[in-house]
Amino acid sequence: EYSKRADLTGGHIDHAEPVLYFVGTTPGSRVLNYIGKYTLWRGVLLNGRPTYRSEVDSDVGLWYSRTGHWYIGDYEWIGLPGGHAFAASVELRPELVGRGSWRLSD
């Protein structure tokens, strides 16, 4: 199954950025601990996509859900369809998600 998943992604996982930065502001300064540096969790693919962990708050992660959304949320939720911030996208890597696509959950 792992090799099938790798074939489906066309090698894009190999090109995942080792570090991502989420920058900007949030309405009402909500979930400010989600802004900052995220480091690739090497060797961990969820739904064929790379997974990241926040360096600002080690309890926060970034992952792709089977529902077609990238999520940022509590690390214990990794892999589940839900988080405090999300982007509907089929992109293989989070850095390819369009600018302005990220939303905060209610």
N, C-alpha and C positions, 0 to 999 in steps of 0.2 A: 504494500500500500504506500509506503514512503516514497518509493521510486516513481509510482504513478503520480503522486502529488507533485513531485519535483518536475516531472515531465509536463504536467498541466500548467505550471507556472513559467515554463520556458526559461528557467535559470534566473528569473528575477530575484529570487530569494538570495542568491549568491551576491547580488548587487545591493542588498539592503544597506542603508546608511548605518554605520556603527553608532552614530550619535544624532539625535534629533533635538531641536529646540522649539518649544511652543512659546510664542511671544504674543504680547498684546494685553488687552484688558478684558474683564468680564463684567456684565451688568451687575451693579451693586457690589462689585468686588467679590463675587461668589467664587468659590473653589480656586482661590489664588494659588493653592499648593499644586494645582495642575499646570501652572505656567512654569516653564523652565526646561532643564536638560533631561533627556531620556536616553538610556543606553540600551542597545540591542541585547536581548537575552539570547545569547548564542545557542544554537541547537534546538531552540524551542519554536516550533511552528504550530499555530492554531488555525485550523481551517485553511491551510496552505499559505499562511501569511506569517511574517515575522512578528515577534512579541518584544515589547520594550518595558523597562522599569525606570521610574522616575529617580533622579539623583537628588531632587529637592525633598521628596517625601518617599521613602522606601516602601510605604504601604500603598503606593499608586502605580498602576500599570497601564499599558496601551496594548490593545489586542483587536483582532478581527473576529467577528461573530458569524455564525452560519446564517444569520438573518440579513447579511449584506451591509453591515455597519462596522465602522471602526469605533471603538469605545475607549474612553479614558475613565478609570474608576478605581475603586478599592482593589488592591491586588488579589484579595481573596475571591473576587468575582471573575477573575481571568477566565476567559472562554465562554462566559455566559452572555446572553444578549441583554446587556444593560450596563449603565454607567452614568456618571454625572455629566459627561460631555460625549457627543457622538457626531459622526459624519456618515451619511448614507453614501456608499461608494463601492464600486467593484474593483478599485485600484488594488494592485498587488502589494504596494508598499504605502505606508501612511504619508510619506513625503510627496507622493503624487496626487494626493487628495487636493482638490481645488481650493484656492484661497477663499475664505469666507464660507466654506462648507460646514465648519464645525458649529455645533449648537449645544446649549446647555439643556439638560433635562429639567423638567418641572419639579 
